[in-house]
């Protein structure tokens, strides 16, 4: 199967969408599929590049407009997108992120070429503000031309169905995953004294609840054995630094700044507790990575977060300063009462071979799961109750093993392939069906769609498909 991943967000940029596209592509490559990635140029990173595993990436020479997204012209990039899709003999175009204008344009061009299209929505949107209304309208138009949509959580599916007015049977839920072999615990990196390290790793922006964090930190001023390690950067960093100065906690609040994703684990393993204060979240990768490293998670109960981890690994609270502060105190008390003995990892840094064998056997079993929404354990959904406050802290290595059984990229890849197989069995949209879908969901966009359609017809006359030079496939040496 030949698949094209299209998104404005890819390496060298760092983020959840970038991680998802990269890891999913690598796993699909290992399953024998041909994968190419379409994104825009990042500075000197332009042209055609090969990254780890022989993954081919087209860094197209398109100017960035705002926040790493290109200007959504709908027609200016049609010749370039058509050439790449034909050159690579793509069968399925898979767009990622509702924010990505490049993904929407690639999906439109793919539909006009008669290719099958899939879209993955990674975020939650509201309905009140102007930016959300415009984004929802654009998403509604594009999903009218898409064969199938994927969301990363059940709440994300409900949000997408409502704001894009798409039929529920055309949307599947496939959660994200984490590389548990990379995010392994190392309790020996924690302080040897009685100090408790609280780690926060996120973009320092409003929707991540940094204002809540700024109200929580001063409450630990008179608790000398509690330290904060804050990873990330953004416009709210000045606020946190101001709070740190006012409370004279310079030696107890460490501002690490932006960190490469490969080095995030080195910071996480220094902590005992991970705090997430997000105000909205479709699926929080950070809490899964923290749990995989053996940290106890305290998080706001918003969006799809209650679906992610079982209550043995997380304390869920309302997005309020008092509630988050109380949950952190509970987590600290649980750590003080914990009596487990941490055994050091094997020489290769992984878990014991028996645990790894069990995890791999579970992974193989999970690979046969269908693409229907997963039935998570009953403990994943409800917020943490009073009984969870008295539960002992789970051994970090047991946390890693549990996360591996719940989320792994092999499972995500197999379920995504089933979506591809499903759409390949469907017939392609006719031009009249596409026109009707665009007119029905957004008549204002019909002008751009018609212009793109006639441009595709002209390109077919000027440079027919049979004259497009096909790209050679990279011959991968057996591992």
C-alpha positions in Angstrom: 0.0 0.0 0.0 1.3 3.5 -0.9 0.4 6.2 1.6 1.1 9.9 1.7 1.1 11.6 5.1 0.4 15.4 4.7 0.7 18.0 7.4 2.3 21.3 8.1 3.7 19.9 11.4 6.7 17.6 11.0 10.3 17.4 12.1 12.4 19.5 12.8 9.3 21.0 14.6 8.5 19.3 17.9 4.9 18.5 19.0 2.2 15.9 19.4 1.2 15.9 15.8 4.8 15.6 14.6 5.4 12.7 16.9 2.2 10.9 15.8 3.0 11.3 12.0 6.6 10.2 12.5 6.0 7.1 14.7 3.0 6.0 12.7 5.0 6.3 9.5 7.9 4.3 10.9 5.6 1.5 12.1 3.8 1.4 8.7 7.2 1.2 7.0 8.1 -1.8 9.2 4.9 -3.5 8.1 6.0 -3.2 4.4 4.0 -0.2 3.2 5.4 2.6 1.2 5.2 5.9 3.1 6.0 9.5 2.0 5.5 12.6 4.1 4.4 16.0 2.7 5.3 19.1 4.6 6.6 22.6 4.0 10.2 23.6 4.2 11.7 24.5 7.6 14.5 27.0 7.0 17.4 25.2 5.3 15.5 21.9 5.6 14.0 21.7 2.1 13.8 19.4 -0.9 13.5 15.6 -0.6 15.1 14.1 2.5 15.3 10.6 3.9 15.1 10.2 7.6 15.3 7.2 9.9 14.1 3.9 8.5 14.1 5.1 4.9 11.1 7.4 5.4 10.9 9.8 2.5 10.0 13.4 3.3 9.1 16.2 0.8 9.9 19.6 2.3 8.0 21.6 -0.2 9.2 25.2 -1.0 6.1 26.9 0.5 6.3 30.0 2.7 4.9 29.8 6.2 2.1 32.2 7.1 1.4 31.8 10.8 2.3 29.4 13.6 4.1 26.9 11.2 1.1 26.8 8.9 1.1 27.8 5.2 -1.4 30.3 3.8 -4.6 28.4 2.8 -4.9 29.5 -0.8 -6.5 26.2 -2.0 -5.2 26.6 -5.5 -1.6 27.9 -5.5 0.0 24.6 -4.5 -2.2 22.4 -6.7 0.5 21.7 -9.4 3.2 20.8 -6.9 0.9 18.5 -4.8 -0.4 16.8 -8.0 3.1 16.1 -9.2 4.2 14.6 -5.9 1.1 12.4 -5.6 1.4 11.1 -9.1 5.2 10.7 -9.0 4.9 8.5 -5.8 1.9 6.6 -7.1 0.0 7.3 -3.9 -3.1 5.3 -3.2 -4.2 6.9 0.1 -3.7 10.5 1.2 -3.7 10.9 5.0 -4.0 14.4 6.3 -3.2 15.4 9.9 -4.5 18.3 12.1 -7.4 20.6 11.5 -4.9 23.5 11.8 -2.9 22.3 8.8 -3.7 24.1 5.6 -1.3 21.8 3.7 -3.2 18.8 4.9 -6.5 20.2 3.7 -5.1 21.1 0.3 -3.5 17.7 -0.2 -6.8 16.0 0.7 -8.6 18.1 -1.9 -6.1 17.4 -4.6 -6.1 13.7 -3.7 -9.9 13.6 -4.1 -9.8 15.3 -7.5 -7.2 12.7 -8.6 -9.6 9.9 -7.5 -7.4 8.8 -4.6 -8.8 7.6 -1.3 -8.5 10.1 1.6 -8.3 9.8 5.4 -8.1 12.6 7.9 -6.9 12.5 11.6 -8.2 15.2 13.9 -5.8 15.8 16.9 -7.5 18.7 18.7 -10.7 19.9 20.3 -12.4 23.1 19.2 -15.1 25.3 20.6 -17.9 27.0 18.7 -18.0 30.5 20.1 -14.9 32.4 19.0 -14.2 33.6 15.4 -11.1 31.4 14.9 -12.9 28.3 15.9 -15.9 29.1 13.7 -13.6 29.6 10.6 -11.6 26.4 11.3 -14.8 24.4 11.9 -16.2 25.7 8.6 -13.1 24.7 6.7 -13.0 21.3 8.4 -16.7 20.7 7.5 -15.9 21.4 3.8 -12.9 19.2 3.7 -14.5 16.3 5.6 -17.2 16.3 3.0 -14.6 15.2 0.5 -12.8 12.7 2.8 -13.6 8.9 2.8 -12.9 8.4 6.5 -11.9 10.4 9.6 -9.9 9.3 12.7 -10.0 10.9 16.1 -7.6 10.2 19.0 -10.3 10.0 21.7 -14.0 9.4 22.1 -14.6 13.0 23.2 -12.6 14.1 20.2 -15.0 12.1 17.9 -18.0 13.7 19.5 -16.5 17.1 19.0 -15.6 16.4 15.4 -19.0 15.0 14.5 -20.7 18.1 16.0 -18.5 20.8 14.5 -18.0 19.2 11.1 -21.5 17.7 10.8 -20.0 14.3 9.6 -21.8 11.0 10.0 -20.6 9.0 13.0 -20.0 5.8 11.0 -17.4 7.7 9.0 -15.3 8.4 12.1 -13.1 5.9 14.0 -11.3 6.3 17.3 -7.6 5.3 17.3 -5.7 6.7 20.3 -2.1 7.8 20.3 0.7 5.7 21.7 4.0 6.0 23.3 7.4 4.3 22.8 7.7 2.7 26.2 11.2 1.4 25.2 12.3 5.1 25.0 10.3 6.4 28.1 11.6 3.9 30.7 11.8 4.6 34.4 15.0 5.4 36.2 14.2 6.1 39.9 17.9 6.4 40.7 17.8 9.8 39.1 15.4 11.1 41.7 16.7 13.0 44.8 18.3 10.8 47.4 16.8 12.9 50.2 13.1 13.4 51.1 12.6 16.0 48.4 9.7 15.6 46.0 10.2 16.8 42.4 7.1 17.9 40.5 7.5 18.0 36.7 5.5 20.1 34.3 6.1 19.6 30.6 4.0 21.6 28.1 3.9 24.7 25.9 3.6 27.7 28.2 0.4 29.1 26.7 -3.0 29.9 28.1 -4.9 26.8 27.0 -2.3 24.7 28.8 -3.5 26.2 32.1 -0.3 28.0 32.9 -2.3 30.6 34.9 -3.5 27.8 37.1 0.1 26.7 37.6 1.1 30.2 38.5 -1.4 30.1 41.3 -0.3 26.7 42.6 3.5 27.3 42.9 3.3 30.0 45.6 1.3 27.6 47.9 4.4 25.5 48.2 6.6 28.4 49.4 6.6 27.1 53.0 7.0 23.5 51.9 10.8 23.3 51.4 11.0 19.7 50.4 8.9 20.2 47.2 10.6 21.4 44.0 9.2 22.2 40.5 10.9 21.3 37.2 9.1 23.1 34.3 9.9 22.1 30.7 8.7 24.1 27.8 8.5 27.6 26.4 5.9 30.1 25.4 4.4 33.5 26.1 3.5 32.5 29.6 7.0 31.9 30.7 7.4 35.5 31.9 4.5 34.9 34.2 6.1 31.9 35.8 9.5 33.6 36.2 7.7 36.6 37.8 6.0 34.3 40.3 9.3 32.6 41.0 11.0 35.9 41.8 8.1 37.2 44.0 8.1 34.0 46.1 11.9 33.7 46.3 11.8 30.2 45.0 14.6 30.5 42.5 16.4 27.5 43.9 13.2 25.4 43.9 11.6 26.2 40.6 13.8 25.1 37.7 12.9 26.6 34.3 14.4 24.2 31.8 12.9 25.8 28.6 12.3 24.0 25.3 13.8 20.5 25.2 14.1 18.1 22.3 11.7 15.3 22.5 14.5 12.7 22.7 15.7 14.4 25.9 12.3 14.8 27.6 12.7 11.4 29.3 15.9 12.6 31.0 13.9 15.3 32.7 10.9 13.1 33.5 12.9 10.5 35.4 14.0 13.1 37.8 10.5 13.6 39.1 8.0 11.9 41.4 4.8 13.6 40.2 3.8 15.0 36.9 1.2 17.8 36.8 -0.9 18.7 33.8 -3.1 21.8 34.0 -4.6 21.9 30.5 -7.9 23.7 30.0 -8.7 21.7 26.9 -7.1 18.5 25.4 -8.2 15.9 23.0 -5.5 13.4 24.0 -2.5 14.4 26.2 0.6 12.6 25.1 2.6 14.1 27.9 0.8 12.3 30.7 1.2 9.0 28.9 5.0 9.6 28.6 5.2 10.6 32.2 3.3 7.5 33.4 5.6 5.3 31.2 8.5 6.8 33.1 6.9 5.8 36.4 5.6 9.2 37.6 2.3 9.6 39.4 0.1 11.9 37.3 -2.1 14.8 38.5 -4.2 16.2 35.7 -7.3 18.3 35.0 -10.3 16.3 34.0 -10.9 18.0 30.6 -11.5 16.8 27.1 -10.3 13.3 26.4 -7.9 13.1 29.3 -10.3 10.9 31.5 -10.1 8.2 28.8 -6.3 8.0 28.7 -5.0 6.4 31.9 -6.5 4.1 34.6 -7.1 5.7 38.0 -4.1 3.7 39.5 -1.8 6.0 37.5 -3.6 9.4 37.6 -5.5 11.7 39.9 -8.2 13.7 37.9 -9.5 17.0 39.3 -11.4 20.0 38.1 -9.4 22.8 36.4 -9.3 24.9 39.6 -6.3 26.0 41.7 -7.6 24.6 45.0 -8.5 21.2 43.4 -5.1 20.8 41.7 -3.3 21.8 44.9 -5.3 19.3 47.0 -4.5 16.5 44.5 -0.8 17.3 44.5 -0.9 17.0 48.4 -2.6 13.7 48.0 0.0 12.5 45.6 2.8 13.6 47.9 1.2 11.8 50.8 0.9 8.6 48.7 4.6 8.8 47.9 5.5 9.2 51.5 3.5 6.1 52.3 4.8 4.0 49.5 6.8 1.0 50.5 7.8 -0.6 47.2 11.4 -1.4 46.5 12.8 -0.3 43.2 15.0 -2.8 41.5 17.5 -1.4 39.0 16.8 -2.1 35.3 18.8 -4.6 33.3 22.1 -3.7 31.7 20.5 -2.7 28.4 18.2 -0.2 30.2 15.0 -2.2 29.5 12.7 -4.2 31.9 13.4 -7.7 32.8 13.2 -10.1 30.0 10.1 -11.8 31.5 8.2 -8.6 31.7 9.3 -7.7 28.1 8.1 -11.1 26.9 4.7 -10.6 28.5 4.4 -7.1 27.1 5.3 -8.4 23.6 2.8 -11.2 23.8 0.1 -8.7 24.8 1.1 -6.5 22.0 0.7 -9.3 19.5 -2.7 -10.0 20.8 -3.8 -6.4 20.6 -2.7 -6.2 17.0 -5.8 -8.2 16.1 -8.1 -5.5 17.6 -10.6 -4.0 15.1 -10.9 -0.4 14.3 -14.0 0.1 16.3 -13.6 2.3 19.4 -11.5 0.6 22.0 -13.2 -0.7 25.2 -11.0 0.9 27.8 -11.0 -0.4 31.4 -13.8 1.0 33.5 -11.3 2.7 35.7 -10.2 5.0 32.8 -13.3 7.0 32.6 -14.4 8.4 36.0 -12.4 11.0 37.9 -10.4 9.8 40.8 -12.5 9.1 43.8 -11.7 9.2 47.5 -10.6 5.5 47.5 -7.8 6.3 45.0 -6.3 8.7 47.5 -5.4 5.9 49.8 -4.0 3.6 47.1 -0.2 3.0 47.3 2.0 4.3 44.5 2.7 1.7 41.8 6.2 0.6 41.1 7.6 2.7 38.2 8.5 -0.5 36.2 5.0 -1.8 36.7 3.7 1.6 35.4 5.8 1.2 32.3 4.6 -2.3 31.7 0.9 -1.3 32.1 1.3 1.6 29.7 2.8 -0.7 27.1 -0.2 -3.0 27.3 -2.6 -0.1 26.8 -0.8 1.9 24.1 1.8 0.9 21.5 2.4 2.0 18.0 2.1 -1.5 16.6 -1.5 -1.6 17.7 -2.1 1.9 16.3 -0.6 1.0 12.9 -2.6 -2.2 12.5 -5.8 -0.4 13.3 -4.9 2.4 10.9 -4.2 -0.1 8.1 -7.7 -1.5 8.6 -9.1 2.0 8.0 -7.0 2.1 4.8 -8.2 -1.3 3.6 -11.8 -0.1 4.3 -11.5 3.1 2.2 -9.7 1.3 -0.6 -12.7 -0.9 -1.1 -15.0 2.2 -1.5 -15.4 3.7 -4.9 -13.9 7.1 -5.6 -15.9 10.3 -5.5 -17.1 11.6 -8.8 -16.6 15.3 -9.6 -20.3 16.0 -9.3 -20.4 14.4 -5.9 -17.4 16.5 -4.8 -19.1 19.7 -6.1 -22.3 18.8 -4.3 -20.5 18.1 -1.0 -18.6 21.4 -1.2 -21.7 23.3 -2.0 -23.7 21.6 0.7 -21.2 22.3 3.5 -19.7 25.6 2.3 -20.9 27.4 -0.8 -18.3 30.1 -0.2 -15.5 27.5 -0.9 -17.1 26.3 -4.1 -15.3 29.1 -6.1 -11.9 27.9 -5.0 -12.8 24.2 -5.6 -14.0 24.9 -9.2 -10.8 26.9 -9.9 -8.7 24.0 -8.5 -10.7 21.5 -10.6 -10.1 23.4 -13.9 -6.5 23.8 -13.0 -6.2 20.0 -12.6 -7.9 19.6 -16.0 -5.4 22.0 -17.6 -2.5 20.3 -15.9 -3.8 17.0 -17.3 -3.6 18.4 -20.8 -0.3 20.1 -20.4 1.4 17.3 -18.5 -0.6 14.1 -18.6 -0.2 11.4 -16.0 1.7 9.1 -18.4 4.4 11.8 -18.8 5.0 12.2 -15.1 8.3 10.5 -14.1 7.8 7.9 -11.4 9.9 8.0 -8.3 12.2 5.0 -7.6 11.5 3.2 -4.4 14.3 3.0 -1.9 15.5 -0.6 -1.5 15.7 -1.2 2.2 18.3 -3.7 3.4 17.0 -6.4 5.6 17.5 -5.7 9.3 
